[in-house]
Amino acid sequence: MPGNSFGEAFRVTTWGESHGRAVGVVVDGCPAGLEITKEDIQRELDRRKPGKSEFVSARKEEDEVEILSGIFQGRTLGTPISMLVWNRDVDSKPYEPMKSIPRPGHADITYTLKYGFRDYRGGGRASARETVGRVAAGAIAKRLLAALHNTEILGHVVEIGGVRAREGLSVEEIRRNAERNAVRCADLNAARKMEERIREAKASGDSVGGIVEVIALNVPAGLGEPVFDKLDADIAKALMSIGAVKGVEIGAGFQSARMLGSEMNDEFFINGKKVRMKTNRAGGILGGISTGEPIICRIAVKPTPSISKKQQSVDIERMEEVELSIKGRHDPCICPRIVPVAEAMLAIVLADHALRARNARLNAKE
């Protein structure tokens, strides 16, 4: 199975299945000397782990990271960094009756059609459990970006089940409020309504989706490798590679299709000795290269496909139609837990391109 690695200069390979013994990641290409501790990585994993509120999966995993290689006395060695998280709270019994019945909305059917054989326990490799490795790698990418350029990555939920946060939330509000509620919405009034919307869906045996925004601040100009490795192209691939993400937009995104050129274009001005932009509808990227303005991305997250409402499926062994009601421990809304995953993937892309940019020209200046 190819496709388990991402990046060029900063390369991430995740491994493991949802109900296997462990999940983990190998990060290659991180320069030596970066200061990072187990606590830095654990902090990010704690934001992703299940069982923290009524709005997420009840699976109880400590998700304690073990660093197997690449870090010594609080610094990276420049060698591959291998990290492991054991799967402790595994209950495969609810999946036994469904092992030959693909769940609607899941990758069960496509894995079976492609490989002819799959790990049906908890979704196997297609499970959201795979994102543990992404978040651990993202913690390293965040530290690297902070060391290189003082870059900061922020994520927050802007919509759940049709309930939207107000427009124009400031960076300060996102920093202050996004982690203060279970749905990670920086608009606290909207957060309460989002929580109620999730409760309603959960009570009816259903689920809801939403929109998550991720922002990168203090990104240097000049990141991105045209033509096929444009920065926005790699960001889009990284974010779309997260399970449950069905759409990506950068800057004005799909709204740009409804604008005039005079409305979409970001006009320039001089600020000190730097060229800046009066607006940022491009989302911090032009021609596939970062402009120096904040990079702003949004992802559309579909409703959790595992629901207790009855659905139509088929038994692929007996080749007959069946009715299915999914039992087990599932998130009624994926949006809150996908925030640290989306942050991690944006950080991984930016770290990769930051390292690649160091070879762009001989007389490069900071």
NORTA-V882942 format. One record per residue. N is the residue number from 1. RES is the residue in three letters. BURIAL is + if it has 9 or more other C-alpha atoms within 8 Angstrom, else -. Layout:
BEGIN
N_RES_BURIAL ; N_RES_BURIAL
END
This chain:
BEGIN
1_MET_- ; 2_PRO_- ; 3_GLY_- ; 4_ASN_- ; 5_SER_+ ; 6_PHE_- ; 7_GLY_+ ; 8_GLU_- ; 9_ALA_+ ; 10_PHE_+ ; 11_ARG_+ ; 12_VAL_+ ; 13_THR_+ ; 14_THR_+ ; 15_TRP_+ ; 16_GLY_+ ; 17_GLU_+ ; 18_SER_+ ; 19_HIS_+ ; 20_GLY_+ ; 21_ARG_+ ; 22_ALA_+ ; 23_VAL_+ ; 24_GLY_+ ; 25_VAL_+ ; 26_VAL_+ ; 27_VAL_+ ; 28_ASP_+ ; 29_GLY_+ ; 30_CYS_+ ; 31_PRO_- ; 32_ALA_+ ; 33_GLY_- ; 34_LEU_+ ; 35_GLU_- ; 36_ILE_+ ; 37_THR_- ; 38_LYS_+ ; 39_GLU_- ; 40_ASP_+ ; 41_ILE_+ ; 42_GLN_+ ; 43_ARG_- ; 44_GLU_+ ; 45_LEU_+ ; 46_ASP_+ ; 47_ARG_- ; 48_ARG_+ ; 49_LYS_+ ; 50_PRO_+ ; 51_GLY_+ ; 52_LYS_- ; 53_SER_- ; 54_GLU_- ; 55_PHE_+ ; 56_VAL_+ ; 57_SER_+ ; 58_ALA_+ ; 59_ARG_+ ; 60_LYS_- ; 61_GLU_+ ; 62_GLU_- ; 63_ASP_+ ; 64_GLU_- ; 65_VAL_+ ; 66_GLU_- ; 67_ILE_+ ; 68_LEU_- ; 69_SER_+ ; 70_GLY_+ ; 71_ILE_+ ; 72_PHE_- ; 73_GLN_- ; 74_GLY_- ; 75_ARG_+ ; 76_THR_+ ; 77_LEU_+ ; 78_GLY_+ ; 79_THR_+ ; 80_PRO_+ ; 81_ILE_+ ; 82_SER_+ ; 83_MET_+ ; 84_LEU_+ ; 85_VAL_+ ; 86_TRP_+ ; 87_ASN_+ ; 88_ARG_- ; 89_ASP_- ; 90_VAL_- ; 91_ASP_- ; 92_SER_+ ; 93_LYS_- ; 94_PRO_+ ; 95_TYR_+ ; 96_GLU_- ; 97_PRO_- ; 98_MET_+ ; 99_LYS_+ ; 100_SER_- ; 101_ILE_+ ; 102_PRO_+ ; 103_ARG_+ ; 104_PRO_- ; 105_GLY_- ; 106_HIS_+ ; 107_ALA_+ ; 108_ASP_+ ; 109_ILE_+ ; 110_THR_- ; 111_TYR_+ ; 112_THR_+ ; 113_LEU_- ; 114_LYS_- ; 115_TYR_- ; 116_GLY_- ; 117_PHE_- ; 118_ARG_+ ; 119_ASP_- ; 120_TYR_+ ; 121_ARG_+ ; 122_GLY_+ ; 123_GLY_+ ; 124_GLY_+ ; 125_ARG_+ ; 126_ALA_+ ; 127_SER_+ ; 128_ALA_- ; 129_ARG_+ ; 130_GLU_+ ; 131_THR_+ ; 132_VAL_+ ; 133_GLY_+ ; 134_ARG_+ ; 135_VAL_+ ; 136_ALA_+ ; 137_ALA_+ ; 138_GLY_+ ; 139_ALA_+ ; 140_ILE_+ ; 141_ALA_+ ; 142_LYS_+ ; 143_ARG_+ ; 144_LEU_+ ; 145_LEU_+ ; 146_ALA_+ ; 147_ALA_- ; 148_LEU_- ; 149_HIS_+ ; 150_ASN_- ; 151_THR_+ ; 152_GLU_+ ; 153_ILE_+ ; 154_LEU_+ ; 155_GLY_+ ; 156_HIS_+ ; 157_VAL_+ ; 158_VAL_+ ; 159_GLU_+ ; 160_ILE_+ ; 161_GLY_+ ; 162_GLY_- ; 163_VAL_+ ; 164_ARG_- ; 165_ALA_+ ; 166_ARG_- ; 167_GLU_- ; 168_GLY_- ; 169_LEU_+ ; 170_SER_- ; 171_VAL_- ; 172_GLU_- ; 173_GLU_+ ; 174_ILE_+ ; 175_ARG_+ ; 176_ARG_+ ; 177_ASN_+ ; 178_ALA_+ ; 179_GLU_+ ; 180_ARG_- ; 181_ASN_+ ; 182_ALA_+ ; 183_VAL_+ ; 184_ARG_+ ; 185_CYS_+ ; 186_ALA_+ ; 187_ASP_+ ; 188_LEU_+ ; 189_ASN_- ; 190_ALA_+ ; 191_ALA_+ ; 192_ARG_- ; 193_LYS_+ ; 194_MET_+ ; 195_GLU_+ ; 196_GLU_- ; 197_ARG_+ ; 198_ILE_+ ; 199_ARG_+ ; 200_GLU_- ; 201_ALA_+ ; 202_LYS_+ ; 203_ALA_- ; 204_SER_- ; 205_GLY_+ ; 206_ASP_+ ; 207_SER_+ ; 208_VAL_+ ; 209_GLY_+ ; 210_GLY_+ ; 211_ILE_+ ; 212_VAL_+ ; 213_GLU_+ ; 214_VAL_+ ; 215_ILE_+ ; 216_ALA_+ ; 217_LEU_+ ; 218_ASN_+ ; 219_VAL_+ ; 220_PRO_+ ; 221_ALA_+ ; 222_GLY_+ ; 223_LEU_+ ; 224_GLY_+ ; 225_GLU_+ ; 226_PRO_+ ; 227_VAL_- ; 228_PHE_- ; 229_ASP_+ ; 230_LYS_+ ; 231_LEU_+ ; 232_ASP_+ ; 233_ALA_+ ; 234_ASP_+ ; 235_ILE_+ ; 236_ALA_+ ; 237_LYS_- ; 238_ALA_+ ; 239_LEU_+ ; 240_MET_+ ; 241_SER_- ; 242_ILE_+ ; 243_GLY_- ; 244_ALA_+ ; 245_VAL_+ ; 246_LYS_+ ; 247_GLY_- ; 248_VAL_+ ; 249_GLU_+ ; 250_ILE_+ ; 251_GLY_+ ; 252_ALA_+ ; 253_GLY_- ; 254_PHE_- ; 255_GLN_- ; 256_SER_- ; 257_ALA_- ; 258_ARG_- ; 259_MET_- ; 260_LEU_- ; 261_GLY_- ; 262_SER_- ; 263_GLU_- ; 264_MET_+ ; 265_ASN_- ; 266_ASP_+ ; 267_GLU_- ; 268_PHE_- ; 269_PHE_- ; 270_ILE_- ; 271_ASN_- ; 272_GLY_- ; 273_LYS_- ; 274_LYS_- ; 275_VAL_- ; 276_ARG_+ ; 277_MET_+ ; 278_LYS_- ; 279_THR_- ; 280_ASN_+ ; 281_ARG_+ ; 282_ALA_+ ; 283_GLY_+ ; 284_GLY_+ ; 285_ILE_+ ; 286_LEU_- ; 287_GLY_- ; 288_GLY_+ ; 289_ILE_+ ; 290_SER_+ ; 291_THR_+ ; 292_GLY_+ ; 293_GLU_+ ; 294_PRO_+ ; 295_ILE_+ ; 296_ILE_+ ; 297_CYS_+ ; 298_ARG_+ ; 299_ILE_+ ; 300_ALA_+ ; 301_VAL_+ ; 302_LYS_+ ; 303_PRO_+ ; 304_THR_+ ; 305_PRO_+ ; 306_SER_+ ; 307_ILE_+ ; 308_SER_+ ; 309_LYS_+ ; 310_LYS_- ; 311_GLN_- ; 312_GLN_+ ; 313_SER_+ ; 314_VAL_+ ; 315_ASP_+ ; 316_ILE_+ ; 317_GLU_- ; 318_ARG_- ; 319_MET_- ; 320_GLU_- ; 321_GLU_- ; 322_VAL_- ; 323_GLU_+ ; 324_LEU_+ ; 325_SER_+ ; 326_ILE_+ ; 327_LYS_- ; 328_GLY_- ; 329_ARG_- ; 330_HIS_+ ; 331_ASP_+ ; 332_PRO_+ ; 333_CYS_+ ; 334_ILE_+ ; 335_CYS_+ ; 336_PRO_+ ; 337_ARG_+ ; 338_ILE_+ ; 339_VAL_+ ; 340_PRO_+ ; 341_VAL_+ ; 342_ALA_+ ; 343_GLU_+ ; 344_ALA_+ ; 345_MET_+ ; 346_LEU_+ ; 347_ALA_+ ; 348_ILE_+ ; 349_VAL_+ ; 350_LEU_+ ; 351_ALA_+ ; 352_ASP_+ ; 353_HIS_+ ; 354_ALA_+ ; 355_LEU_+ ; 356_ARG_+ ; 357_ALA_+ ; 358_ARG_- ; 359_ASN_- ; 360_ALA_- ; 361_ARG_- ; 362_LEU_- ; 363_ASN_- ; 364_ALA_- ; 365_LYS_- ; 366_GLU_-
END
